[in-house]
Amino acid sequence: MHVSKRINKIGVSPTMKVAAEAKLMQSRGESVIDFSVGEPDFPTPQNVKEAAKRAIDNNQTHYTLNNGTIELRAAISQKLKKENGLDYLSNDIIVSTGAKQSLYNAVQSLVHDDDEVIFSSPYYVSYPEMVTLAHGHSVIIPTTEETEFNLTPGQLEKAITSKTKVLILSYPTNPTGSCYTKEELEAFAEIVETNNLYVICDDIYENIIYDDNKFVCFAALNENIKNRTVVVNGFSKSYAMTGWRIGYAAGPEEIIKAMNKIQSHSTSNASSISQAAALEALNGPQDFIEMMRKEYEQRRDFIFEQIISIKGITCFKPKGAFYLFPNLKYYFGKSTSVFRIEHSFDLAMYLLHQVKVATVPGSAFGAEGYLRLSYATSMENLKEGVERIKEGLAQLH
Ligand SMILES: Cc1ncc(COP(=O)(O)O)c(C=O)c1O
């Protein structure tokens, strides 16, 4: 086959292999408990669904402006002002097909050949591949539980070279649930300004945050930082709208214009119907978000207590998002008569086949030794899944 060299540089995520196997088992009627999902298990709020139906009936079924409808961009501008303290004109906002498209287009707009892009691991699976597709180099800084999976200012400073162009920040983090305080972000801001870096901040989990942790958008730190930051956000996690594919970016005019150009030659506008739904999500009642957040918090408390009670496991208590990222290195080198565990991938496959629990190996996020367990599933599934994991791990010697 003559697939381009560029595409051959991109890996297929190990996530897909475990997920494909889990789907196959489910199709055979096996009862798999799925802790591998990356999306809310709540249905999209009814008012949002109704707005989409109305949009269809009102024939809002044609192309919109490439960067999104005027109404939706105005509503996003108000949201950014009210919730994040950020002033953006509607023209400094672009609506995209999911936050992922905005991330991709932001990277394409900022990264030239051989530019270096810094982000920490464990990372969201798509960041390295987006950088590779832009012919850039990922400079990945490993983090561990010792620093609560947070990058330190010292680590950041050390990683910067004359080729560094962009820093990607994402918090609360997928897959660890780590988060930064305002003070920690301010320390990064100083380094960003001194070294003339651009920042892409992926705020997709901003509303899923626990205890007394507070979300602060990086761009809101000061005007200079705002002028070198692209804020990316979306509706997938906050409004349980993953399938509607609506996200957005706000940032400096020149970068948003560049992203608009790329979008105009690739996908054009995001779905007109989904945009109408997203407008209702922002303008309608917001209590859904708090209901969902509280439910996730209860689940986090439950699964965290259960998982850390298992022999050999250590785990950071997530401050946000809906994932637990336990350290399972204790089980490496252990075996049953059929399985031997050397890596997180083996462990994920073992748990899938032995006790029918689907998880994602830490290696998918650039962090060997861990598994990602999503608690975006019912309490009933969590209870059953945890029991199965305990049973599976107890059989390893
Ligand atoms: C950190 C992070 N960023 C971006 C996305 C993509 O979101 P969207 O569905 O809006 O494309 C995800 C989805 O899992 C995510 O975890």
The ligand as an SDF file (V2000), in Angstrom:
LIG
                    3D

 16 16  0  0  0  0  0  0  0  0999 V2000
   -8.4590   16.1310   27.0760 C   0  0  0  0  0  0  0  0  0  0  0  0
   -9.4340   16.0260   25.9540 C   0  0  0  0  0  0  0  0  0  0  0  0
   -9.4530   16.9810   25.0030 N   0  0  0  0  0  0  0  0  0  0  0  0
  -10.2950   16.9250   23.9750 C   0  0  0  0  0  0  0  0  0  0  0  0
  -11.2040   15.8930   23.8270 C   0  0  0  0  0  0  0  0  0  0  0  0
  -12.0930   15.8770   22.6190 C   0  0  0  0  0  0  0  0  0  0  0  0
  -13.3580   16.3810   22.8570 O   0  0  0  0  0  0  0  0  0  0  0  0
  -14.4300   16.5450   21.7010 P   0  0  0  0  0  0  0  0  0  0  0  0
  -15.4250   15.4430   21.8670 O   0  0  0  0  0  0  0  0  0  0  0  0
  -15.0650   17.8840   21.9510 O   0  0  0  0  0  0  0  0  0  0  0  0
  -13.7340   16.4940   20.3920 O   0  0  0  0  0  0  0  0  0  0  0  0
  -11.2360   14.8870   24.7900 C   0  0  0  0  0  0  0  0  0  0  0  0
  -12.1600   13.7500   24.6530 C   0  0  0  0  0  0  0  0  0  0  0  0
  -12.0140   12.6980   25.2310 O   0  0  0  0  0  0  0  0  0  0  0  0
  -10.3400   14.9640   25.8860 C   0  0  0  0  0  0  0  0  0  0  0  0
  -10.3270   14.0160   26.8470 O   0  0  0  0  0  0  0  0  0  0  0  0
  1  2  1  0
  2  3  1  0
  2 15  2  0
  3  4  2  0
  4  5  1  0
  5  6  1  0
  5 12  2  0
  6  7  1  0
  7  8  1  0
  8  9  2  0
  8 10  1  0
  8 11  1  0
 12 13  1  0
 12 15  1  0
 13 14  2  0
 15 16  1  0
M  END
$$$$
